[in-house]
Every structure is written in structure tokens, then in C-alpha cells.
Amino acid sequence: MSNTTFEANDHQYVALKQAKEVFGPRWKSKLNVCWETGRYSSSLGQYNAVLQQVRNQGGATWLSKCRFQS
């Protein structure tokens, strides 16, 4: 279920930033693959559950609009 009004909490943003660091420029599409398959990079191990929360609460539509402030 996707919710475009979802707002990630601080812990979820940390997990998303880690995914961005691990996956690089195409991090959103690679994270979507993780969400679809349930398989995550071992370097994201401690963030798997939090990233699944983001998937369940925000979904792919929310992720596509996600931006980090500098």
C-alpha cells in the first residue's frame, strides 16, 4: 500500500541515507528491487526492518519523491 502523505521518521531517514550510500546513484531503483524480492545487501543488514517499514508505510510512489536536504 502506498501513501503519499507518509513522512519518514529520523530512524527511517538514516536507513534511507544508508541505502543511498550503499547503492549509489541508482539507489531508489535498487531499493525497489530489495522491496520486491525481500533480499537486501548484507551491508544494509541492520536497516532491513526499517526499510521494510518505509516500503509498507510509504511505498514506491513516496520513494520516488523522496529528497534529502543538503
N, C-alpha and C positions, 0 to 999 in steps of 0.2 A: 504494500500500500504506500502510495506516495502522498506526501503532504508538503505543499509549497510554503506553508506558514511555519514549518518546523524551524526552530533555532537551536543550533548545536550548543551544548554547554562547554565549559572550558576543557574538561577532560576529553570530550569528543573532538574539539578543535586540535588538541595536542595529537590525538591519534591520526586525524586527517593530515596534519602537517608532517607527521612521521611517514605516512603513506606517500605524500608528495616527495619527500626526501628519498625514500627508497625507490620509488618507481620513476622519478624524473619527469620530463616534460609531458609525457602521456599518462600521468598518474591517474587521472579520472577514468580513462577507458580501462586501464589495468585494474583499478579498484573495482570497477563494474564487473570485470571478469571474475575477480575474487568473490564478489557478491553472488554471481550466478552459479559458480561452482562450489562455493564454500571452502575453497582452498586458498590459503594465504601464504605469502612469503614467510619463511622462518624468521626473518628479521623483523616481522610485524607481530610475532607471537604474542607478546603481552597486550597488543591492541586489538586482537581478533574480535573479542566480545564487544568491545566498544564500537568498532567499525560496523559490526552487525546491527548494533542499536541504531546507528546512523542510517543504515540501509532500511531497517524496519520502520523507523520514525520519519525519515526524510525522503529516502528513495533516490532513484536515478535523476529525476527531474530536479530535485533540490540540489544534488551534487553538481549537476551541470551549471547551476547558477552560483555555486559556492565560490567565494573570492576571499583571499586573505589580505588584510590591510598590511601595508609595509611597515 
